[in-house]
Amino acid sequence: MKLYNNFNIKKNHKNSIILIGNFDGLHLGHQKLFSLAKKYKKRYSSKIGVLTFEPMPKMFFNLNLKNFRLSNLNQKIENLSKLNVDFVIIKKFNRKFSKTKSISFIKETLGKKLNPKFIFVSNNFRFGNKREGNVKQLIKYEKLCKYKIIKPQPLSIKKQIISSSLIRKYLQSGKLNNVNKLLKRNWSIDGKVQKGRQLGKKIGFPTANIDIKDYVLAKPGVYAVKAKKMKNSKYIKGIANLGYRPTFNGKKILLEVHLFNFSGNLYNKYLRIEFLKFIRAEKKFKNVDQLKRQINVDLLIAKKTK
């Protein structure tokens, strides 16, 4: 899979099928879209490309929107690769690009530089300066720019449209089972292990502390997890606390992971934490002994989780 950070794509990637969007989480709805694109690829002997933006435009325009992403850029690239995409354009979204006129984006970028055969977009796709461009405008220029717009129907399950927004809501309400079903994999966080206050170690449960960066804030609480070092295939089961540690009067949200049957130094290592089960909500305990008793109960549940 070829990665580009600009619109100057190779000749063999022109006349392709291009899917435009954030594709945050690459959930079942997105996966359905790529399945359809593969049928077009076979029928028209074309390559499949993705145009996506970094940072996500919504986060660029709203600097207060911190915990929002379902997946980081590396995870997105990894998951696109698994979907057999031929190339990905990761366009830096900045002030200059945001002021591009929609007509210029259509004629210059899509028409001349990318020159696609088909463009897959959602019906609510907006683009250009002040979001002036829409799907109707894209369709208007189909003949001139020699592309065809495809607007697939969104995937619905039980009359509910599958979207990244829906998955964020499920995460925030602790409905992890729903999240993992809609992603068709376990939701995960990649992060660097940092030195913490070593509170876990002091009470007999040493943890790897991970800053969750821009990831969406799932419901604070205790989770059954499995973890691995990046570029390593071996997972180790564990238990995680995502929250503020109210028993210790914590103020900052933190992901603390205790791995079973593990000893070793993980400081400054990058881990992938996969969330398997939501065990319970975070709560403040009267004292450390009460907390330790509850942790032992949580551990039994986490160890039984598959």
Backbone torsions as a table, in degrees:
resi	resn	phi	psi	omega
1	MET	NA	125.1	-178.1
2	LYS	-89.1	134.4	177.3
3	LEU	-107.9	134.2	174.7
4	TYR	-121.1	148.0	172.0
5	ASN	-114.5	17.0	175.4
6	ASN	-151.8	-177.8	-175.5
7	PHE	-93.1	6.1	-179.1
8	ASN	-86.5	76.5	-176.2
9	ILE	-86.9	159.9	-179.3
10	LYS	-69.4	157.7	-177.2
11	LYS	-58.0	-38.6	-177.3
12	ASN	-73.6	-6.7	176.3
13	HIS	-101.2	0.1	174.2
14	LYS	-83.6	166.0	-178.4
15	ASN	61.4	33.9	-176.6
16	SER	-104.3	-179.2	170.7
17	ILE	-95.1	122.2	-178.8
18	ILE	-118.0	128.5	176.5
19	LEU	-105.4	126.7	-177.1
20	ILE	-111.7	131.4	176.7
21	GLY	164.9	178.0	176.9
22	ASN	-78.4	-36.2	-178.1
23	PHE	49.5	44.9	-179.5
24	ASP	-74.1	117.5	179.9
25	GLY	92.2	-22.8	-176.3
26	LEU	43.4	61.2	-176.2
27	HIS	-80.1	-175.2	-177.3
28	LEU	-56.8	-35.7	177.6
29	GLY	-63.2	-44.4	176.5
30	HIS	-64.8	-41.5	-177.5
31	GLN	-61.6	-36.8	176.6
32	LYS	-62.6	-40.0	178.8
33	LEU	-60.3	-44.3	-179.0
34	PHE	-70.5	-31.2	175.7
35	SER	-63.4	-41.5	177.4
36	LEU	-65.8	-41.4	178.9
37	ALA	-60.5	-35.8	179.2
38	LYS	-65.4	-34.1	177.4
39	LYS	-66.4	-40.1	176.8
40	TYR	-65.5	-39.4	180.0
41	LYS	-59.0	-44.4	-178.5
42	LYS	-68.4	-43.8	-176.1
43	ARG	-68.0	-37.9	-174.1
44	TYR	-109.6	7.6	-179.6
45	SER	50.1	47.3	-179.3
46	SER	-111.7	164.4	174.4
47	LYS	-93.1	160.1	178.4
48	ILE	-109.2	126.4	176.9
49	GLY	-123.7	156.9	178.1
50	VAL	-124.7	135.7	171.8
51	LEU	-112.6	117.4	-179.9
52	THR	-134.6	168.1	-170.9
53	PHE	-126.2	143.7	177.6
54	GLU	-134.6	128.2	-6.6
55	PRO	-68.2	171.3	176.4
56	MET	-60.4	131.6	-176.1
57	PRO	-49.5	-40.3	-179.1
58	LYS	-60.4	-37.3	179.4
59	MET	-75.9	-32.0	178.3
60	PHE	-64.0	-43.9	-177.2
61	PHE	-79.7	-20.9	-180.0
62	ASN	-121.7	90.8	-175.3
63	LEU	-65.6	-17.4	178.1
64	ASN	-82.0	-9.0	-179.3
65	LEU	-84.1	91.7	-173.9
66	LYS	-92.7	-61.5	-176.0
67	ASN	-93.5	96.6	-170.3
68	PHE	-137.2	-34.5	-169.8
69	ARG	-76.9	142.1	171.6
70	LEU	-84.6	-28.9	179.8
71	SER	-146.7	151.9	177.3
72	ASN	-88.0	177.8	-175.2
73	LEU	-60.6	-42.5	-179.2
74	ASN	-62.2	-39.9	178.0
75	GLN	-66.1	-39.0	178.8
76	LYS	-61.2	-46.7	179.3
77	ILE	-61.7	-44.0	179.9
78	GLU	-60.3	-44.7	-178.2
79	ASN	-71.9	-32.8	175.0
80	LEU	-65.7	-37.7	178.4
81	SER	-61.8	-39.3	178.9
82	LYS	-67.3	-22.9	178.7
83	LEU	-88.5	9.2	176.5
84	ASN	61.3	39.1	174.4
85	VAL	-74.7	142.4	-177.7
86	ASP	-83.2	-36.9	179.1
87	PHE	-153.6	153.7	179.5
88	VAL	-131.8	130.1	174.0
89	ILE	-103.3	115.9	178.3
90	ILE	-103.8	97.0	-175.7
91	LYS	-87.8	125.8	177.0
92	LYS	-66.0	124.1	-179.9
93	PHE	-95.0	108.2	-179.3
94	ASN	-132.0	-178.3	-176.0
95	ARG	-58.4	-44.7	-178.0
96	LYS	-61.4	-48.7	-178.4
97	PHE	-64.9	-35.6	-178.4
98	SER	-64.8	-20.7	-178.9
99	LYS	-92.1	2.3	177.6
100	THR	-60.8	129.7	177.5
101	LYS	-68.2	142.6	-176.9
102	SER	-59.3	-38.9	-179.2
103	ILE	-66.3	-33.8	177.2
104	SER	-69.4	-40.9	178.6
105	PHE	-61.6	-41.3	-179.1
106	ILE	-67.7	-52.4	-173.9
107	LYS	-74.4	-49.0	-173.8
108	GLU	-80.6	-49.6	-175.5
109	THR	-78.5	-57.1	-177.4
110	LEU	-72.0	-51.5	-174.8
111	GLY	-66.3	-51.1	-173.5
112	LYS	-90.5	-47.1	-173.1
113	LYS	-81.7	-48.6	-176.9
114	LEU	-88.7	-36.3	174.0
115	ASN	48.1	53.9	-176.5
116	PRO	-79.4	159.5	174.4
117	LYS	-83.7	-43.0	178.1
118	PHE	-132.3	145.7	174.3
119	ILE	-124.4	120.8	177.1
120	PHE	-95.6	122.8	177.5
121	VAL	-141.1	155.9	174.3
122	SER	-80.3	157.6	-175.6
123	ASN	-62.6	-24.8	-178.0
124	ASN	-98.8	16.2	180.0
125	PHE	-64.1	126.4	176.7
126	ARG	-124.1	148.2	-176.5
127	PHE	-157.3	168.8	176.6
128	GLY	85.4	173.8	-178.6
129	ASN	-53.0	125.6	-179.8
130	LYS	55.6	29.2	176.7
131	ARG	56.5	38.4	-175.5
132	GLU	-73.8	-25.2	-176.9
133	GLY	-86.6	147.1	177.8
134	ASN	-144.6	-177.2	-175.9
135	VAL	-65.3	-36.2	178.2
136	LYS	-58.1	-40.9	179.6
137	GLN	-67.6	-38.2	176.8
138	LEU	-61.0	-43.5	-179.4
139	ILE	-65.0	-37.4	-179.5
140	LYS	-56.9	-32.8	-175.9
141	TYR	-102.2	16.2	-179.4
142	GLU	-56.5	-51.5	-175.8
143	LYS	-67.1	-44.9	-178.3
144	LEU	-61.1	-43.2	-175.6
145	CYS	-96.7	1.3	172.8
146	LYS	59.7	43.6	172.0
147	TYR	-129.8	166.4	177.3
148	LYS	-124.3	128.8	179.8
149	ILE	-84.8	131.0	175.7
150	ILE	-115.4	124.8	179.8
151	LYS	-117.5	85.1	-178.1
152	PRO	-66.6	149.4	176.1
153	GLN	-68.7	136.4	178.0
154	PRO	-65.0	151.6	179.5
155	LEU	-78.1	129.7	176.4
156	SER	-119.3	138.8	173.5
157	ILE	-125.7	123.0	-176.8
158	LYS	53.0	48.2	177.3
159	LYS	62.3	18.8	178.2
160	GLN	-118.4	124.5	-179.6
161	ILE	-71.3	129.7	179.6
162	ILE	-78.7	122.9	-178.3
163	SER	-147.1	163.8	176.1
164	SER	-63.0	-35.4	179.2
165	SER	-62.5	-42.0	178.8
166	LEU	-63.0	-42.0	-179.0
167	ILE	-65.9	-38.3	176.2
168	ARG	-60.4	-42.8	179.5
169	LYS	-62.5	-41.9	178.2
170	TYR	-62.3	-42.5	178.9
171	LEU	-61.9	-44.0	-176.8
172	GLN	-68.5	-20.0	178.7
173	SER	-104.8	9.7	174.7
174	GLY	79.5	13.8	-179.0
175	LYS	-89.7	66.3	-173.9
176	LEU	-65.4	-34.3	178.2
177	ASN	-57.8	-45.3	178.9
178	ASN	-61.9	-42.1	-178.9
179	VAL	-60.1	-51.0	-175.8
180	ASN	-66.8	-30.4	175.9
181	LYS	-68.2	-42.1	-177.3
182	LEU	-74.9	-21.2	175.4
183	LEU	-89.2	-21.0	-173.8
184	LYS	63.2	29.0	175.4
185	ARG	-168.7	171.5	177.7
186	ASN	-77.7	133.5	173.6
187	TRP	-62.4	139.8	-176.0
188	SER	-140.6	157.0	175.5
189	ILE	-123.0	129.5	172.2
190	ASP	-100.8	132.3	-179.9
191	GLY	-163.2	164.0	-178.6
192	LYS	-91.4	135.2	179.3
193	VAL	-76.3	126.4	-178.4
194	GLN	-114.2	159.3	176.5
195	LYS	-77.6	126.7	-179.9
196	GLY	-109.6	-157.3	-179.4
197	ARG	-83.3	-2.5	178.3
198	GLN	59.0	33.5	178.7
199	LEU	-68.3	-38.2	179.1
200	GLY	-61.3	-43.0	-179.5
201	LYS	-62.2	-38.7	-177.9
202	LYS	-65.9	-28.9	179.7
203	ILE	-103.0	12.8	173.1
204	GLY	93.7	8.9	179.2
205	PHE	-131.2	78.9	-177.8
206	PRO	-61.3	138.9	-177.5
207	THR	-127.6	153.7	169.5
208	ALA	-94.0	123.1	-177.1
209	ASN	-96.1	127.4	-175.1
210	ILE	-126.7	129.0	176.1
211	ASP	-78.1	126.3	-174.7
212	ILE	-83.7	-0.7	174.9
213	LYS	51.8	-122.9	-174.9
214	ASP	-94.1	3.6	-179.1
215	TYR	-62.1	147.5	176.1
216	VAL	-58.6	142.5	-179.2
217	LEU	-84.1	103.9	175.5
218	ALA	-68.1	168.1	-178.1
219	LYS	-56.8	124.3	178.7
220	PRO	-58.1	131.3	-178.2
221	GLY	166.0	-164.0	-176.5
222	VAL	-106.3	134.5	-176.7
223	TYR	-129.1	144.7	165.8
224	ALA	-80.4	132.1	-176.3
225	VAL	-137.8	171.1	163.8
226	LYS	-136.2	149.4	-173.7
227	ALA	-137.2	154.4	174.1
228	LYS	-148.2	155.7	172.2
229	LYS	-71.8	145.8	178.2
230	MET	-61.7	145.2	-177.5
231	LYS	66.4	21.1	176.8
232	ASN	-126.9	143.5	-176.5
233	SER	-98.1	-9.8	-174.7
234	LYS	-88.9	121.5	178.0
235	TYR	-94.8	147.7	173.9
236	ILE	-121.0	130.5	-179.9
237	LYS	-73.5	154.4	-179.1
238	GLY	-166.3	-168.8	178.4
239	ILE	-133.5	144.8	-177.1
240	ALA	-132.6	147.4	170.4
241	ASN	-115.2	121.3	175.6
242	LEU	-109.8	114.5	-178.6
243	GLY	166.0	-156.8	-172.0
244	TYR	-107.7	-1.8	-178.3
245	ARG	54.4	62.6	-176.4
246	PRO	-59.5	-28.0	178.6
247	THR	-62.3	-29.8	180.0
248	PHE	-105.3	15.4	179.5
249	ASN	56.4	39.9	178.8
250	GLY	-70.0	149.8	-178.3
251	LYS	-114.9	-25.0	-175.5
252	LYS	-104.6	137.9	177.7
253	ILE	-66.8	135.2	-176.5
254	LEU	-146.5	144.8	173.0
255	LEU	-102.8	115.9	179.5
256	GLU	-113.6	125.5	-175.3
257	VAL	-119.4	124.7	174.8
258	HIS	-106.1	119.2	-178.1
259	LEU	-95.5	137.8	-179.6
260	PHE	-78.4	141.5	175.7
261	ASN	50.7	45.0	179.2
262	PHE	-130.4	137.0	171.4
263	SER	-137.9	139.4	-178.3
264	GLY	149.9	167.0	-178.1
265	ASN	-95.4	121.5	-179.5
266	LEU	-109.7	2.9	-177.8
267	TYR	-56.2	133.9	179.6
268	ASN	68.0	6.7	174.8
269	LYS	-87.9	152.2	176.8
270	TYR	-97.3	129.3	179.6
271	LEU	-119.2	151.7	166.9
272	ARG	-107.5	123.9	179.6
273	ILE	-108.3	116.8	176.8
274	GLU	-98.9	130.6	-176.8
275	PHE	-92.7	119.2	-174.2
276	LEU	-99.4	-38.4	-175.6
277	LYS	-156.6	138.9	173.2
278	PHE	-86.0	118.5	-175.6
279	ILE	-90.5	-51.1	179.7
280	ARG	-163.8	161.8	177.3
281	ALA	-75.5	155.6	177.7
282	GLU	-69.8	141.4	177.4
283	LYS	-145.8	159.7	179.0
284	LYS	-92.7	126.9	178.7
285	PHE	-97.9	154.4	-177.5
286	LYS	-65.1	-36.7	-178.8
287	ASN	-153.4	173.5	-177.0
288	VAL	-65.8	-37.0	180.0
289	ASP	-61.7	-41.0	178.0
290	GLN	-64.3	-40.4	176.9
291	LEU	-61.4	-45.3	-178.6
292	LYS	-62.3	-39.6	178.4
293	ARG	-62.7	-41.6	180.0
294	GLN	-68.0	-38.8	178.7
295	ILE	-60.2	-40.1	179.2
296	ASN	-63.3	-35.8	175.4
297	VAL	-67.2	-45.0	179.3
298	ASP	-60.9	-39.7	-179.2
299	LEU	-59.5	-41.5	-179.9
300	LEU	-61.7	-41.0	178.8
301	ILE	-66.2	-44.9	-178.2
302	ALA	-63.3	-39.2	-178.1
303	LYS	-68.3	-27.0	179.4
304	LYS	-84.7	-14.7	-176.6
305	THR	-73.2	134.4	179.5
306	LYS	-102.8	NA	NA
